[in-house]
């Protein structure tokens, strides 16, 4: 079905960003996508970016065969099953678990030896320029993250990035490259990091991209590999270390900022509207950080929250400056009192508070609760902020009905 451009303006493009947040994000985003599909907006999204948990549901949407009903059924099955138990089974029933343990032991021996050598050299006040002392030459090719990658691969039926559906939005999966401290993007055509350049996506599984985007540092080791990159006409191999995309950009908005230099950054084109689905909560006032670990955690949360708040502030600035026509921000932690058109049966913010950020199996009641809130927020926000879209959709539906009945 081809929908008309908003306000009759040809070429108006919509970008959709799905934040991180584990299975909680998947359930919330499911509801957001359901509402966008019902409104005919999802069918007009040209580019979709996704981070961590958001990348799982985006990967299913952009690769799974069938219509939206089949997609939603698949997502619900995946959420009900979870990823942790299947990952444990993979570790126990395949060689992946043994290889992960072996790799960890080898790295432990390697880094212990490097520590002893560094201390010994410090005693004799010698400082040789040995790269091995600072970084291990051994790549962590097997770990808990690669075990989870196998689980993702089963969800995606082994699909490659090049297999992504051409009738769905262009998908950009966001990871963070720790050596360059920059975003790393996976798309159907190429992999890109502005510091290194671009690399071909041939042979790269969708599960590789999702695992990299979801490798939360506190629980999952980073993915390490070597690959060739082309930049400024030159090809060089680089060692890359990939971790959760939320470390760099948890809202997944960076690919859509106006003014990006396409000769350096990943070129996603210009967008007149952005939909940013945020599956997190507002920060609560917590107990005092009395230990080093709690202080470090509080510091990370502060920086993390500040980065997301600045990204949201930039959306408002871009609209005020005329660089964006508008945006929607369906936010799980939305203050219900600020909604202009809340439904009578609104799933309240406090009813969804506290669900953890993990990939454990999710009870059906939580899938319904989180997805229902996402659906309701999108409908309320479209009515409040993009009422002209509802008018356009209603007119298009009437035209189709008239054509079907022979009314000219």
TAUR-V86139 format. One record per residue. RES is the residue in one letter. NEAR is the number of other C-alpha atoms within 8 Angstrom. Layout:
res = {RES | RES}
near = {NEAR | NEAR}
This chain:
res = {X | X | X | X | X | X | X | X | X | X | X | X | X | X | X | X | X | X | X | X | X | X | X | X | X | X | X | X | X | X | X | X | X | X | X | X | X | X | X | X | X | X | X | X | X | X | X | X | X | X | X | X | X | X | X | X | X | X | X | X | X | X | X | X | X | X | X | X | X | X | X | X | X | X | X | X | X | X | X | X | X | X | X | X | X | X | X | X | X | X | X | X | X | X | X | X | X | X | X | X | X | X | X | X | X | X | X | X | X | X | X | X | X | X | X | X | X | X | X | X | X | X | X | X | X | X | X | X | X | X | X | X | X | X | X | X | X | X | X | X | X | X | X | X | X | X | X | X | X | X | X | X | X | X | X | X | X | X | X | X | X | X | X | X | X | X | X | X | X | X | X | X | X | X | X | X | X | X | X | X | X | X | X | X | X | X | X | X | X | X | X | X | X | X | X | X | X | X | X | X | X | X | X | X | X | X | X | X | X | X | X | X | X | X | X | X | X | X | X | X | X | X | X | X | X | X | X | X | X | X | X | X | X | X | X | X | X | X | X | X | X | X | X | X | X | X | X | X | X | X | X | X | X | X | X | X | X | X | X | X | X | X | X | X | X | X | X | X | X | X | X | X | X | X | X | X | X | X | X | X | X | X | X | X | X | X | X | X | X | X | X | X | X | X | X | X | X | X | X | X | X | X | X | X | X | X | X | X | X | X | X | X | X | X | X | X | X | X | X | X | X | X | X | X | X | X | X | X | X | X | X | X | X | X | X | X | X | X | X | X | X | X | X | X | X | X | X | X | X | X | X | X | X | X | X | X | X | X | X | X | X | X | X | X | X | X | X | X | X | X | X | X | X | X | X | X | X | X | X | X | X | X | X | X | X | X | X | X | X | X | X | X | X | X | X | X | X | X | X | X | X | X | X | X | X | X | X | X}
near = {2 | 3 | 9 | 7 | 9 | 10 | 7 | 6 | 7 | 6 | 5 | 10 | 11 | 13 | 14 | 12 | 14 | 17 | 18 | 16 | 14 | 13 | 14 | 14 | 15 | 15 | 13 | 16 | 15 | 14 | 15 | 16 | 10 | 9 | 13 | 11 | 11 | 7 | 9 | 10 | 9 | 9 | 8 | 9 | 12 | 10 | 12 | 14 | 16 | 17 | 21 | 19 | 15 | 16 | 17 | 10 | 12 | 12 | 13 | 12 | 9 | 11 | 11 | 9 | 6 | 7 | 6 | 7 | 7 | 9 | 13 | 9 | 8 | 8 | 12 | 9 | 8 | 10 | 13 | 10 | 9 | 13 | 13 | 10 | 8 | 9 | 12 | 8 | 8 | 13 | 12 | 8 | 6 | 8 | 8 | 12 | 13 | 9 | 10 | 11 | 9 | 8 | 12 | 10 | 8 | 8 | 10 | 8 | 8 | 9 | 9 | 8 | 8 | 11 | 9 | 8 | 9 | 9 | 8 | 8 | 10 | 9 | 7 | 6 | 6 | 7 | 6 | 4 | 4 | 6 | 6 | 8 | 10 | 7 | 6 | 10 | 5 | 5 | 7 | 10 | 9 | 11 | 15 | 10 | 13 | 12 | 14 | 12 | 12 | 11 | 12 | 12 | 13 | 8 | 9 | 13 | 6 | 10 | 12 | 12 | 14 | 10 | 8 | 10 | 7 | 6 | 4 | 9 | 10 | 10 | 13 | 11 | 14 | 17 | 18 | 16 | 14 | 10 | 6 | 6 | 8 | 11 | 13 | 13 | 12 | 12 | 12 | 11 | 9 | 11 | 12 | 12 | 14 | 11 | 6 | 10 | 11 | 12 | 11 | 7 | 13 | 9 | 7 | 10 | 11 | 13 | 14 | 9 | 12 | 15 | 14 | 14 | 18 | 15 | 16 | 9 | 9 | 4 | 6 | 9 | 11 | 11 | 14 | 11 | 10 | 8 | 9 | 9 | 12 | 12 | 9 | 4 | 5 | 6 | 8 | 7 | 8 | 9 | 8 | 12 | 11 | 15 | 18 | 16 | 18 | 15 | 9 | 11 | 14 | 11 | 16 | 15 | 11 | 6 | 9 | 11 | 7 | 7 | 4 | 7 | 7 | 7 | 5 | 7 | 9 | 10 | 9 | 7 | 5 | 7 | 12 | 11 | 12 | 14 | 12 | 14 | 14 | 13 | 14 | 9 | 7 | 5 | 5 | 4 | 4 | 4 | 4 | 4 | 8 | 6 | 6 | 7 | 6 | 9 | 10 | 8 | 8 | 9 | 8 | 8 | 8 | 8 | 8 | 9 | 9 | 8 | 9 | 11 | 8 | 8 | 10 | 8 | 8 | 8 | 10 | 8 | 8 | 10 | 12 | 7 | 7 | 7 | 9 | 13 | 8 | 9 | 11 | 11 | 9 | 14 | 11 | 13 | 10 | 7 | 7 | 8 | 5 | 5 | 9 | 7 | 8 | 10 | 7 | 4 | 4 | 8 | 10 | 8 | 11 | 5 | 7 | 11 | 8 | 4 | 6 | 5 | 8 | 8 | 9 | 10 | 10 | 11 | 7 | 7 | 6 | 8 | 13 | 9 | 11 | 13 | 14 | 11 | 14 | 17 | 14 | 15 | 12 | 13 | 9 | 13 | 14 | 12 | 10 | 9 | 7 | 10 | 9 | 8 | 10 | 11 | 8 | 11 | 11 | 8 | 8 | 10 | 8 | 8 | 8 | 8 | 8 | 10 | 9 | 7 | 6 | 6 | 6 | 4}
